[in-house]
């Protein structure tokens, strides 16, 4: 394949991908701007699912026989839950929970 044909193929592929990404919202949401029931379900189900996966991932290596392993994670998980119930902001609760955990394991425990 010559360099000019290779460049043309790349330009065509990029143009088609751009066109597809521009059309995708109209295909998913329709012209009215109202999201489909599937998208509404995902919008309600995914945030708690992501938080549950993060909590499971964070506590998978806990040694329950060492208090220095349990206490920082319990405090951080409690902080995340309280912040999420209070503010309903995923980014805020996850960020402050992570900062709290890192502070606790680096400076206190």
C-alpha positions as CSV (number, residue, x, y, z in Angstrom):
1,X,0.0,0.0,0.0
2,X,1.4,3.3,-1.0
3,X,1.7,6.1,1.6
4,X,-0.9,8.3,-0.1
5,X,-3.5,5.4,-0.2
6,X,-2.6,4.6,3.5
7,X,-3.2,8.2,4.5
8,X,-6.5,8.3,2.6
9,X,-7.7,5.2,4.3
10,X,-6.8,6.6,7.7
11,X,-8.7,9.9,6.9
12,X,-11.7,7.9,5.8
13,X,-11.7,5.8,8.9
14,X,-11.3,8.8,11.1
15,X,-14.1,10.6,9.3
16,X,-16.5,7.6,9.7
17,X,-15.7,7.3,13.4
18,X,-16.3,11.0,13.9
19,X,-19.6,10.8,12.0
20,X,-20.6,7.8,14.1
21,X,-19.8,9.5,17.4
22,X,-21.8,12.5,16.2
23,X,-24.8,10.4,15.3
24,X,-24.7,8.1,18.3
25,X,-26.5,10.5,20.8
26,X,-29.4,10.9,18.3
27,X,-29.7,7.2,17.9
28,X,-29.6,6.5,21.6
29,X,-31.7,9.5,22.8
30,X,-33.9,10.2,19.8
31,X,-34.7,13.7,18.5
32,X,-36.7,14.7,21.5
33,X,-33.8,14.7,23.8
34,X,-35.6,12.3,26.2
35,X,-33.3,9.4,27.1
36,X,-34.6,5.9,26.4
37,X,-35.8,3.7,29.4
38,X,-32.5,1.7,29.1
39,X,-30.4,4.8,29.5
40,X,-32.6,6.0,32.4
41,X,-32.1,2.6,34.1
42,X,-28.4,2.7,33.7
43,X,-28.3,6.2,35.1
44,X,-30.0,5.0,38.2
45,X,-28.2,1.6,38.6
46,X,-24.6,2.3,37.7
47,X,-23.5,4.8,40.4
48,X,-24.4,2.5,43.3
49,X,-22.9,-0.4,41.4
50,X,-19.6,1.4,40.8
51,X,-19.4,2.4,44.5
52,X,-20.1,-1.2,45.5
53,X,-17.4,-2.5,43.2
54,X,-14.9,0.1,44.6
55,X,-15.7,-0.8,48.2
56,X,-15.3,-4.6,47.5
57,X,-12.0,-3.9,45.7
58,X,-10.8,-1.8,48.7
59,X,-11.6,-4.4,51.3
60,X,-10.5,-7.5,49.4
61,X,-7.0,-7.6,51.1
62,X,-8.0,-6.7,54.6
63,X,-6.3,-8.7,57.3
64,X,-9.2,-8.8,59.9
65,X,-6.7,-9.8,62.6
66,X,-4.9,-6.5,62.5
67,X,-6.7,-3.5,63.8
68,X,-4.3,-1.2,61.9
69,X,-5.7,-2.8,58.8
70,X,-9.3,-2.6,59.6
71,X,-9.6,0.9,61.3
72,X,-8.4,3.1,58.4
73,X,-10.7,1.4,55.9
74,X,-13.7,1.4,58.2
75,X,-13.3,5.1,58.9
76,X,-12.9,5.9,55.2
77,X,-15.8,3.7,54.2
78,X,-18.0,5.4,56.8
79,X,-16.9,8.8,55.6
80,X,-17.8,7.8,52.0
81,X,-21.2,6.6,53.0
82,X,-22.0,9.6,55.2
83,X,-20.8,12.1,52.5
84,X,-22.7,10.3,49.8
85,X,-26.0,10.2,51.8
86,X,-25.5,13.8,52.8
87,X,-24.4,15.4,49.5
88,X,-25.3,12.8,46.9
89,X,-22.1,13.6,45.0
90,X,-20.1,10.5,43.9
91,X,-17.0,12.5,43.0
92,X,-16.9,14.3,46.4
93,X,-17.5,11.2,48.5
94,X,-15.0,9.0,46.6
95,X,-12.3,11.7,46.5
96,X,-12.6,12.6,50.2
97,X,-12.8,9.0,51.2
98,X,-9.6,8.3,49.3
99,X,-7.8,11.3,50.7
100,X,-8.9,10.3,54.2
101,X,-7.7,6.7,53.7
102,X,-4.3,7.8,52.3
103,X,-3.9,10.3,55.2
104,X,-4.7,7.6,57.8
105,X,-2.4,4.9,56.4
106,X,0.5,7.3,55.7
107,X,0.5,9.4,58.9
108,X,-1.5,7.7,61.6
109,X,-1.4,3.9,61.2
